[in-house]
């Protein structure tokens, strides 16, 4: 065999291997679904504070909503789609996981805590917010600590774990309080606002967002020691490694470039629609650490660090 023939043969084998590699990397799962249909369904929340909330008329806003919109714009370019239709679906604390599991929602951009139990049902992207569970009270109530909730009425949202967290906390084990539930965070805040509850126990960003968009933000305070520390992340279906890689790569890229911090300041440290009040929630050291070292660790890892 001459050198020319050998070279031609090697090039042919190389081309065949390259073609095989390309076919092996064909789109699967959610990426294929998006490419084939030209649309994606984003799960959003009506009143999840600064992360995700409704503006009415089918419009949604918030840090997580904005982050996912930017992510999908990036995916649109990668998939070379001339247009990508985003369908927004309002989900609740109770139905968000089933809707992701059954394929109705492609990615949930609300306010879901990444924990070990949920990882058995769904997958999570890199941590994009770290929340502390605290309580909102009406200004002037002189409620400053969990220990003062004895005999009080505490509001929280159906399908969340805040009251369980309160009861399990060291300072909450020996107190007795009444529980009232809102079907969503807006209704839970209304229980506090109307005086039907003495405190609303929930994630700090949800409290801050509802206060910022209330009739008179000065009438409320966020008080008390943190009851738990929880990582919040974008949620999507399990067993779809290609989509997780796409989500994580985008988040990692924005964290490295500084765009993530700019987006944070836009929603947490600036006036936000519709009332243009400033939530005024500086970035926590825990979130700064998550940006410096991107990870998808569950809530239990944070609890282990604390202990």
KEVOLUM-471512 format. One line per 3 residues: number of its first residue (from 0); for each residue x, y, z of C-alpha. Coordinates in steps of 0.05 Angstrom, whole numbers, always signed. Layout:
NUM> X Y Z | ...
***
This chain:
0> +0 +0 +0 | +29 +67 -21 | +34 +125 +27
3> -21 +162 -11 | -68 +103 -7 | -53 +94 +67
6> -65 +168 +81 | -132 +165 +43 | -152 +104 +83
9> -135 +137 +149 | -174 +199 +130 | -234 +156 +112
12> -231 +121 +180 | -225 +188 +215 | -285 +215 +178
15> -325 +153 +196 | -306 +159 +270 | -324 +233 +269
18> -391 +218 +238 | -404 +164 +290 | -386 +213 +346
21> -434 +264 +318 | -490 +214 +315 | -474 +191 +386
24> -484 +262 +409 | -552 +271 +378 | -601 +309 +420
27> -641 +272 +473 | -691 +287 +528 | -712 +359 +540
30> -663 +388 +490 | -692 +345 +435 | -763 +363 +456
33> -746 +437 +453 | -711 +430 +385 | -768 +389 +355
36> -826 +432 +381 | -794 +502 +383 | -826 +513 +451
39> -812 +503 +525 | -857 +504 +586 | -829 +544 +645
42> -859 +532 +714 | -867 +598 +751 | -898 +621 +817
45> -950 +675 +829 | -920 +701 +894 | -852 +672 +909
48> -823 +738 +930 | -765 +766 +890 | -752 +700 +855
51> -817 +691 +817 | -883 +729 +817 | -940 +749 +772
54> -950 +818 +742 | -1019 +797 +717 | -1044 +783 +646
57> -999 +721 +641 | -935 +760 +654 | -884 +739 +705
60> -822 +771 +735 | -768 +759 +786 | -696 +737 +792
63> -706 +664 +776 | -755 +679 +719 | -705 +728 +688
66> -647 +678 +697 | -687 +623 +662 | -707 +670 +605
69> -633 +686 +593 | -616 +612 +597 | -669 +595 +545
72> -645 +651 +499 | -576 +619 +503 | -604 +550 +488
75> -642 +578 +429 | -576 +601 +398 | -543 +534 +412
78> -600 +495 +382 | -602 +544 +323 | -676 +556 +331
81> -703 +617 +293 | -755 +625 +348 | -769 +594 +416
84> -837 +601 +447 | -837 +603 +523 | -902 +580 +555
87> -909 +602 +627 | -947 +555 +674 | -964 +577 +745
90> -947 +521 +794 | -958 +514 +868 | -918 +484 +925
93> -962 +422 +920 | -962 +408 +845 | -894 +433 +821
96> -857 +367 +829 | -911 +323 +797 | -916 +371 +738
99> -841 +366 +726 | -842 +291 +735 | -897 +279 +684
102> -866 +324 +631 | -917 +380 +634 | -865 +430 +659
105> -795 +428 +627 | -760 +471 +678 | -787 +502 +742
108> -761 +572 +756 | -796 +587 +821 | -770 +576 +891
111> -756 +503 +903 | -708 +479 +956 | -659 +425 +934
114> -661 +369 +985 | -645 +295 +987 | -718 +273 +986
117> -735 +314 +924 | -673 +289 +888 | -706 +221 +886
120> -761 +251 +842 | -729 +308 +803 | -662 +339 +786
123> -633 +408 +804 | -586 +456 +772 | -529 +491 +808
126> -551 +531 +869 | -574 +600 +848 | -600 +626 +916
129> -588 +608 +988 | -646 +626 +1034 | -656 +631 +1108
132> -724 +614 +1137 | -746 +671 +1183 | -811 +707 +1200
135> -846 +770 +1179 | -887 +809 +1231 | -925 +874 +1232
138> -882 +932 +1256 | -894 +950 +1328 | -915 +880 +1349
141> -852 +871 +1391 | -841 +801 +1364 | -766 +790 +1354
144> -754 +716 +1367 | -784 +647 +1356 | -791 +639 +1431
147> -842 +696 +1431 | -890 +657 +1385 | -918 +617 +1444
150> -994 +625 +1441 | -990 +664 +1375 | -1019 +648 +1307
153> -968 +631 +1253 | -983 +632 +1179 | -948 +591 +1126
156> -963 +563 +1057 | -993 +495 +1041 | -942 +447 +1013
159> -882 +481 +1044 | -839 +457 +1103 | -832 +522 +1142
162> -876 +504 +1201 | -843 +436 +1207 | -776 +471 +1207
165> -801 +518 +1261 | -825 +460 +1305 | -759 +422 +1296
168> -717 +483 +1313 | -684 +484 +1381 | -723 +545 +1403
171> -789 +522 +1373 | -796 +454 +1407 | -824 +479 +1473
174> -874 +530 +1447 | -947 +522 +1426 | -976 +562 +1369
177> -1035 +559 +1323 | -1024 +546 +1249 | -1062 +578 +1191
180> -1048 +563 +1119 | -1052 +603 +1055 | -1059 +567 +988
183> -1001 +608 +962 | -951 +658 +990 | -994 +718 +973
186> -1052 +689 +1013 | -1005 +672 +1071 | -979 +744 +1072
189> -1051 +769 +1070 | -1064 +730 +1134 | -1008 +771 +1167
192> -1028 +836 +1134 | -1101 +830 +1156 | -1083 +812 +1227
195> -1107 +741 +1224 | -1036 +717 +1238 | -982 +745 +1283
198> -925 +720 +1240 | -912 +692 +1171 | -856 +641 +1172
201> -823 +630 +1105 | -759 +640 +1063 | -729 +709 +1071
204> -734 +727 +997 | -808 +709 +996 | -820 +753 +1057
207> -779 +810 +1026 | -815 +806 +959 | -885 +806 +989
210> -867 +863 +1035 | -837 +903 +977 | -902 +895 +937
213> -949 +908 +996 | -991 +970 +1005 | -944 +998 +1058
216> -876 +962 +1064 | -858 +1003 +1126 | -911 +967 +1165
219> -873 +901 +1165 | -807 +874 +1191 | -768 +810 +1179
222> -744 +786 +1247 | -720 +726 +1286 | -661 +679 +1282
225> -654 +637 +1219 | -691 +571 +1227 | -656 +536 +1169
228> -610 +549 +1110 | -635 +522 +1043 | -605 +522 +973
231> -654 +542 +918 | -645 +518 +847 | -678 +509 +779
234> -714 +443 +777 | -723 +395 +718 | -733 +321 +702
237> -687 +268 +728 | -643 +225 +684 | -632 +279 +632
240> -557 +291 +638 | -552 +331 +573 | -603 +382 +597
243> -571 +387 +666 | -504 +400 +633 | -535 +455 +590
246> -567 +488 +651 | -506 +482 +695 | -458 +506 +640
249> -499 +570 +630 | -504 +585 +704 | -430 +572 +714
252> -414 +618 +655 | -456 +676 +683 | -426 +668 +752
255> -356 +672 +723 | -371 +732 +678 | -404 +773 +733
258> -472 +773 +697 | -502 +733 +753 | -485 +786 +805
261> -512 +840 +760 | -578 +802 +754 | -580 +793 +829
264> -572 +868 +841 | -626 +883 +790 | -678 +843 +829
267> -655 +846 +901 | -621 +913 +908 | -662 +957 +860
270> -734 +980 +852 | -775 +923 +822 | -843 +923 +786
273> -900 +934 +794 | -893 +983 +852 | -819 +1000 +844
276> -802 +986 +916 | -732 +961 +932 | -729 +894 +968
279> -660 +913 +996 | -633 +842 +1006 | -557 +843 +1000
282> -524 +780 +974 | -508 +733 +1031 | -439 +704 +1043
285> -468 +634 +1030 | -490 +654 +960 | -423 +688 +948
288> -391 +621 +967 | -437 +584 +919 | -416 +632 +863
291> -342 +623 +878 | -351 +547 +880 | -413 +528 +839
294> -448 +466 +866 | -514 +429 +870 | -508 +407 +943
297> -575 +392 +978 | -601 +426 +1040 | -575 +370 +1085
300> -504 +390 +1068 | -517 +460 +1095 | -547 +432 +1159
303> -485 +389 +1167 | -440 +450 +1161 | -481 +486 +1214
306> -475 +429 +1263
***
